[in-house]
């Protein structure tokens, strides 16, 4: 074979190889662009879910997925939201740290798919201004309102531990936020473990004292959870959700006045309440769970198990969606 013929043959193979590679890349891009969005996307949220509220109010997902029927369902707290997710009434939602632990311990089939950074200042244990309760140790024998299985539950667990008390030393009164506030105001309970915006709304409406916040007690992480079917069958849609949620967070940080108005109009909350709870909220981009976040969440699960508040031990990592497996 002549040198010239060999060179031509090698060049032809290079061209063919490049063409094949280009075709493969183009096919991958095309597949990504034509990834099948779900026929419906039902999203559970709470008033505190700033990023989701922005997407809802601006119809962002409806524009990104024009062939998907997007529904938004509001919940008073995370436990109710995850119950709906576990029975197939939702595909995606946001809760605090404790609800997923209770759901996993109850055998609910769902996945952690994403997280926001900790918000330790966004939850607190409140007492009325004239309350004789001055320290966490003073909670001994007291009635404390909280939503069972919520982030406030873990906050109270940690507060009791820090005070050197046993869980049996207090009287937890399990109430949804609206009922808890009513009980708190009429002094049917001595304290209330709660999160924003309920926390901010109560602070501005009546005279209260903050006995403790999540600082040095709880990271107060926020988690995005999804049904297993949605996360595995529509991984690229989850990626788009993260992109849009992070974009919404930048808007919340950079256009505060606009976002305060948007959330106030949606929620019916006073603009002052919205402003206060946004001040306590750090930058909250959305991404996969880090090893540190998984470890934090395992501590939450272990604390509830130790107190006998969940029926069995759970391994958080077992239901964490793995980004590397998104396109498997």
C-alpha positions as CSV (number, residue, x, y, z in Angstrom):
1,X,0.0,0.0,0.0
2,X,1.5,3.4,-1.0
3,X,2.1,6.1,1.5
4,X,-0.4,8.3,-0.2
5,X,-3.1,5.6,-0.2
6,X,-2.4,4.9,3.5
7,X,-2.7,8.6,4.4
8,X,-6.0,8.9,2.5
9,X,-7.4,5.8,4.2
10,X,-6.3,7.1,7.6
11,X,-7.9,10.5,6.8
12,X,-11.1,8.9,5.8
13,X,-11.3,6.9,9.0
14,X,-10.7,10.0,11.0
15,X,-13.5,11.8,9.2
16,X,-15.8,8.8,9.7
17,X,-14.9,8.7,13.3
18,X,-15.5,12.4,13.8
19,X,-18.8,12.1,12.0
20,X,-19.9,9.2,14.2
21,X,-18.9,11.1,17.3
22,X,-20.7,14.2,16.1
23,X,-23.8,12.2,15.3
24,X,-23.7,10.6,18.8
25,X,-23.4,14.0,20.4
26,X,-26.2,15.5,18.3
27,X,-28.4,12.5,19.2
28,X,-27.7,13.0,22.9
29,X,-28.5,16.7,22.7
30,X,-31.7,15.9,20.7
31,X,-32.7,13.3,23.2
32,X,-32.2,15.8,26.1
33,X,-34.2,18.4,24.3
34,X,-37.0,16.0,23.5
35,X,-37.1,14.3,27.0
36,X,-40.6,13.4,27.7
37,X,-42.1,15.7,30.3
38,X,-44.8,14.1,32.5
39,X,-48.5,14.6,31.5
40,X,-49.0,16.1,34.9
41,X,-46.8,17.6,37.5
42,X,-48.5,18.1,40.9
43,X,-46.4,20.2,43.3
44,X,-46.9,20.4,47.0
45,X,-45.8,23.6,48.8
46,X,-46.1,25.7,51.9
47,X,-46.2,29.5,52.3
48,X,-42.6,29.3,53.4
49,X,-41.5,27.7,50.1
50,X,-40.2,31.0,48.6
51,X,-38.6,29.5,45.5
52,X,-41.7,27.4,44.6
53,X,-44.0,30.3,45.3
54,X,-42.1,32.5,42.9
55,X,-42.3,29.8,40.2
56,X,-46.0,29.4,40.8
57,X,-46.8,33.1,40.7
58,X,-44.8,33.7,37.5
59,X,-46.1,30.5,35.7
60,X,-42.5,29.5,35.0
61,X,-43.1,25.8,34.9
62,X,-46.2,26.2,32.8
63,X,-44.0,28.0,30.2
64,X,-41.1,25.5,30.4
65,X,-43.5,22.5,30.1
66,X,-46.4,23.7,27.9
67,X,-47.7,20.1,27.4
68,X,-47.7,19.3,31.1
69,X,-50.6,20.0,33.3
70,X,-49.0,21.7,36.3
71,X,-51.0,21.8,39.6
72,X,-50.1,23.5,42.8
73,X,-51.4,22.2,46.1
74,X,-50.8,24.1,49.4
75,X,-50.3,22.4,52.7
76,X,-50.1,23.8,56.3
77,X,-47.0,21.6,57.1
78,X,-44.6,19.0,55.8
79,X,-46.2,15.8,57.2
80,X,-49.5,16.4,55.4
81,X,-47.6,17.2,52.2
82,X,-45.5,14.0,52.3
83,X,-48.6,11.9,53.1
84,X,-50.1,13.2,49.8
85,X,-46.8,12.5,48.0
86,X,-46.7,8.9,49.4
87,X,-50.2,8.0,48.2
88,X,-49.6,9.3,44.7
89,X,-51.4,12.6,44.9
90,X,-48.2,14.6,44.2
91,X,-45.0,14.2,42.2
92,X,-42.8,16.8,43.9
93,X,-42.7,19.0,47.1
94,X,-40.7,20.8,49.7
95,X,-40.5,20.1,53.5
96,X,-38.3,20.6,56.5
97,X,-36.0,18.0,58.0
98,X,-38.3,15.9,60.2
99,X,-41.2,15.0,57.8
100,X,-39.1,12.8,55.5
101,X,-37.8,10.9,58.5
102,X,-41.3,10.0,59.8
103,X,-42.3,9.1,56.2
104,X,-39.4,6.8,55.7
105,X,-39.9,5.2,59.1
106,X,-43.5,4.5,58.1
107,X,-42.4,2.8,54.9
108,X,-43.5,5.5,52.5
109,X,-41.9,5.2,49.1
110,X,-40.3,8.6,48.2
111,X,-36.9,10.1,47.4
112,X,-34.9,13.0,48.6
113,X,-33.9,14.7,45.3
114,X,-32.6,18.1,46.4
115,X,-31.9,20.4,49.3
116,X,-31.6,24.1,50.2
117,X,-28.9,25.4,52.6
118,X,-29.7,25.4,56.4
119,X,-32.0,28.1,57.8
120,X,-31.4,28.0,61.6
121,X,-32.9,31.4,62.2
122,X,-36.2,30.6,60.5
123,X,-37.6,28.5,63.4
124,X,-38.0,29.2,67.1
125,X,-39.5,28.3,70.4
126,X,-41.8,31.1,71.4
127,X,-43.3,32.1,74.8
128,X,-45.6,35.1,75.6
129,X,-43.8,38.1,76.8
130,X,-45.2,37.8,80.3
131,X,-44.5,34.1,80.6
132,X,-42.6,32.8,83.6
133,X,-40.6,30.5,81.3
134,X,-37.2,32.3,80.9
135,X,-34.9,29.4,79.9
136,X,-35.1,26.1,78.1
137,X,-34.8,24.4,81.5
138,X,-38.0,26.1,82.6
139,X,-39.9,24.1,80.0
140,X,-40.0,21.2,82.5
141,X,-43.5,20.2,83.1
142,X,-44.8,22.7,80.5
143,X,-47.2,22.2,77.6
144,X,-45.6,23.0,74.3
145,X,-47.5,23.2,71.0
146,X,-45.9,21.8,67.8
147,X,-46.8,20.1,64.6
148,X,-46.0,16.4,65.1
149,X,-43.3,15.2,62.6
150,X,-42.4,18.7,61.5
151,X,-39.1,20.6,61.6
152,X,-40.3,22.1,64.8
153,X,-40.5,18.7,66.3
154,X,-36.7,18.1,65.9
155,X,-36.1,21.7,67.1
156,X,-37.9,20.9,70.3
157,X,-36.1,17.6,70.7
158,X,-32.8,19.3,70.5
159,X,-33.9,22.1,72.9
160,X,-35.0,19.6,75.5
161,X,-31.7,17.8,75.2
162,X,-29.7,21.1,75.5
163,X,-31.7,22.0,78.7
164,X,-30.6,18.7,80.3
165,X,-34.2,17.4,80.3
166,X,-35.8,14.2,79.2
167,X,-38.5,14.2,76.6
168,X,-40.9,12.8,79.3
169,X,-40.2,16.0,81.3
170,X,-42.3,18.1,78.9
171,X,-45.9,17.8,77.6
172,X,-46.0,18.0,73.8
173,X,-49.3,19.1,72.4
174,X,-49.5,18.1,68.8
175,X,-51.4,20.8,66.8
176,X,-51.3,22.1,63.2
177,X,-49.9,25.7,63.0
178,X,-53.3,27.6,63.0
179,X,-54.6,25.6,66.0
180,X,-51.3,25.9,67.8
181,X,-51.3,29.7,67.4
182,X,-54.9,29.9,68.8
183,X,-53.9,27.7,71.8
184,X,-50.7,29.8,72.3
185,X,-52.6,33.1,72.4
186,X,-55.3,31.9,74.8
187,X,-52.5,30.4,77.0
188,X,-53.7,26.9,76.7
189,X,-50.1,26.0,76.1
190,X,-46.9,27.5,77.6
191,X,-44.7,27.6,74.5
192,X,-44.9,27.0,70.8
193,X,-42.2,25.5,68.5
194,X,-42.8,27.0,65.0
195,X,-41.2,28.1,61.8
196,X,-41.6,31.0,59.4
197,X,-43.8,32.6,58.2
198,X,-46.0,31.6,61.2
199,X,-43.2,32.6,63.4
200,X,-42.8,36.1,61.9
201,X,-46.6,36.6,61.7
202,X,-47.0,35.9,65.4
203,X,-44.0,38.0,66.4
204,X,-45.5,41.0,64.7
205,X,-49.0,40.4,65.9
206,X,-48.6,39.8,69.6
207,X,-46.0,40.3,72.2
208,X,-43.7,37.3,72.4
209,X,-40.2,36.3,73.5
210,X,-37.9,33.9,71.6
211,X,-36.7,31.3,74.0
212,X,-34.5,29.7,71.3
213,X,-34.0,29.6,67.6
214,X,-32.4,26.8,65.5
215,X,-28.9,28.3,66.2
216,X,-26.8,25.7,67.9
217,X,-29.8,23.4,67.9
218,X,-30.9,22.4,64.4
219,X,-29.7,23.1,60.9
220,X,-33.3,23.4,59.8
221,X,-32.5,22.0,56.4
222,X,-35.2,22.1,53.6
223,X,-35.6,19.2,51.3
224,X,-37.2,18.6,47.9
225,X,-38.8,15.2,47.7
226,X,-40.3,13.3,44.8
227,X,-42.1,10.1,44.1
228,X,-39.8,7.4,42.9
229,X,-41.5,7.1,39.6
230,X,-41.2,10.8,38.8
231,X,-37.5,11.1,39.8
232,X,-36.5,8.0,37.9
233,X,-38.7,8.5,34.8
234,X,-38.2,12.2,34.5
235,X,-34.7,12.9,35.7
236,X,-34.1,15.7,33.2
237,X,-37.3,17.5,34.4
238,X,-35.9,17.4,38.0
239,X,-32.8,19.0,36.7
240,X,-34.9,21.8,35.1
241,X,-36.8,22.3,38.3
242,X,-33.5,22.8,40.2
243,X,-32.3,25.3,37.6
244,X,-35.6,27.3,37.8
245,X,-35.7,27.1,41.6
246,X,-32.2,28.5,41.9
247,X,-33.0,31.2,39.4
248,X,-36.1,32.1,41.6
249,X,-33.8,32.3,44.6
250,X,-31.5,34.8,42.9
251,X,-34.6,36.9,42.2
252,X,-35.6,36.7,45.9
253,X,-32.1,38.0,46.8
254,X,-31.7,40.6,44.2
255,X,-35.3,42.0,43.8
256,X,-36.4,41.9,47.4
257,X,-39.2,44.5,47.2
258,X,-40.7,42.9,44.1
259,X,-40.6,39.4,45.7
260,X,-42.1,40.7,49.0
261,X,-45.0,42.1,47.1
262,X,-45.4,38.9,45.0
263,X,-45.5,36.7,48.1
264,X,-47.7,39.0,50.1
265,X,-50.2,39.1,47.2
266,X,-50.2,35.3,46.9
267,X,-50.3,34.4,50.6
268,X,-52.4,37.2,52.1
269,X,-49.6,37.8,54.6
270,X,-48.8,41.4,55.5
271,X,-45.8,42.7,53.6
272,X,-44.0,43.3,56.9
273,X,-44.4,39.6,57.8
274,X,-43.0,38.6,54.5
275,X,-40.1,41.0,54.8
276,X,-39.2,39.7,58.3
277,X,-39.1,36.1,57.3
278,X,-37.2,36.8,54.1
279,X,-34.6,38.6,56.2
280,X,-34.0,35.4,58.2
281,X,-33.7,33.3,55.0
282,X,-30.2,32.9,53.6
283,X,-29.4,32.4,49.9
284,X,-31.1,29.2,49.0
285,X,-30.0,27.7,45.7
286,X,-31.2,24.1,45.1
287,X,-29.0,21.2,44.4
288,X,-28.4,17.5,45.2
289,X,-27.8,16.5,48.8
290,X,-24.2,16.8,50.0
291,X,-22.7,14.1,52.2
292,X,-22.8,16.7,55.1
293,X,-26.5,17.2,54.5
294,X,-27.2,13.5,54.5
295,X,-25.2,13.2,57.7
296,X,-27.2,16.0,59.3
297,X,-30.4,14.3,58.3
298,X,-29.2,11.0,59.7
299,X,-28.7,12.7,63.1
300,X,-32.3,13.8,62.9
301,X,-33.5,10.3,62.3
302,X,-31.3,8.8,65.0
303,X,-32.6,11.4,67.6
304,X,-36.2,10.4,66.9
305,X,-35.4,6.7,67.1
306,X,-33.6,7.1,70.4
307,X,-36.7,8.7,71.9
308,X,-39.0,6.1,70.4
309,X,-40.8,8.7,68.3
310,X,-40.4,6.6,65.1
311,X,-41.0,2.9,65.0
312,X,-37.8,1.7,63.4
313,X,-34.3,2.9,62.5
314,X,-33.9,4.3,59.0
315,X,-30.9,4.9,56.8
316,X,-31.4,8.3,55.1
317,X,-28.9,7.5,52.3
318,X,-31.0,4.7,51.1
319,X,-33.7,7.0,49.7
320,X,-31.4,9.8,48.5
321,X,-31.6,10.1,44.7
322,X,-28.2,9.8,43.1
323,X,-27.5,12.4,40.4
324,X,-25.0,10.1,38.7
325,X,-27.9,7.7,38.1
326,X,-30.2,10.3,36.5
327,X,-29.7,9.2,33.0
328,X,-29.1,5.5,33.6
